[in-house]
Amino acid sequence: MKLATLANNNRTGAFTLAEVLAALLFLAIVIPAAVEALHVASLSGEVAARKGVAARVADRILNESIIMTNWNQGTQNGTVAEGQQQFRWTLASQTWPLDSMELLTAEVKFSAQGKDYSVKSSTLANLQTLTTMSSQQ
C-alpha cells in the first residue's frame, strides 16, 4: 500500500504531453492574431495623426490662396514640411455650376507605413467679392 501512495504523489504536479501540446497549439493561433491586431492599431493611429495634420495643411493652403487671390491661376502644387513629415498638396479650381463662384479644392497627400493617403478640403470663392473687399480696405 505504501508503494501506491508514493507513486500517486509524484505525478500530481506535472503536465501531460497532451496538455503541453494543446497549450502550444493555442499560442500558435493566438500570437499571430494579436501581432496583426497591434499592427492594424499602430497603422490606424499613425494615419489618424497624419490626417489631422494634412487637414490643417489643406485649410492653410485654402486660406492663403484666398487671401493672396492666386487661386484663379490654374492648378498649383507644392510640398509642405510639418515636423519630419512631408505633405504634397495640389490646389485646383472649378467653376461652380449654380453661381458665378469657383470651387477651390486643396488635396494633401501623405504616406504612412508605405501606403499613400490623401485629404481633400473644399470651399467656394467669388473673385468679384474678394476684389471689392480688398479695394475697400
N, C-alpha and C positions, 0 to 999 in steps of 0.2 A: 503494500500500500504506500509505503514511503516513496517508492520509485515513481509512482504515478503522479504524486503531488509535485515532485521536483521537476518532472518533465512539463507539466502544465504551467509552472511558474516561469520557466524560461521563455515560453512562447507568447506571453501576454503583451509585451512591449514592442513588438516588431510589426512592420507592414508586410503584407504578402506581395508577391511579384505582380499579381493581377491588379492590386491597388496602386502600386507604383506606376505600372503601365497606363492605367486609367487616368491617373493624375498627369502624366506626361502628355497623353493624348489631349486632355482638356487644355493644358497650357499651349500645346501646338496649335490649337484652334483659336484660343483667346488672344494670345500675344500679337499675331499679325493684325487681327481686327482692331486691337487697341492702338497699335502703332499707326495704322491707317487713319483712325479717328483723330489722333493727335496731329497728324499731317494735315488733314482737312481743316481742323480747328486753327492751326497755325496759318494756313493759307487764307482762310476767311478773315482772320484778324488783320493780317497784313494788307489784304485787298481793301478792307473797310477803312483802315487808317489812310491808305493812299488815295482812296476815292474821296475822302474828306478834304485832303489837300488839293486834289485835282479839281474839286468843285470850287474851292476858294480861288484857284488859279483861273478857272473859266470865268468866274464872276469878276475878277480883277481885269481880265482881258476885255470883257464886255464893257465894263465901266470906263476903262482907259480909252477904248476906241470910240465910245460915245462922246466923251469929253473932248478928245482930240479931233473929232469928226472925220476920222480917216477910214471909217467902216465902209464907205461907198466907193472905195478904190479897188474893188475886186477882192479875190481871196488872198488872205495873208496868213503867214505861218511863222513859227519860231520855236524856241526852246527856252524853258524857264527852269532854273535850279532852285529847288526848295530843300534845304539841308543837303543831304548827299544824293537825293533822287533827282532825276531829270524828267521833265514833263514836256512833251511835244504838243504844241497847240496849233489849231487851224481856225481862222475866223472867216466865215462866209456870210454873204448877204443875199437874200432873195426878195423878190417883190411880193408883198403881202396882197393876196387876191381881193380882199374886201375894201381896202383903203389905199391911199397914196403913201403907205408906210413900207418900211423894209423890215424883214425878219432877219435878225442877226443871230447866228449860231456859232458858239465857240465850242469846239471839240478838243478835249485834252486827253492825250493818250499816254499810258504808262505801262510798265511791266512789273509783275510780282511773281517771283519764283519761276521765271521762264515763260510765263503766259502774258499775253497782251490784253489790256483792258482799256476802256475809254469812258469818258463822262462828257455829256453834252448839256449845254445850258443855252437857252434862247431868250431873246427879248425883242420887242418891237421898237423901232425908232423912226422918227419923222424928220427928215433933213430940214424942211421948211421951219418947223417949230424950233429945232436946235439952232438954226441960223438966226432966227428972230430973237431968241433968248440971249444969244451971245452978243448980238449987236446992241441990245438994250442995256447991257451991263457995261 
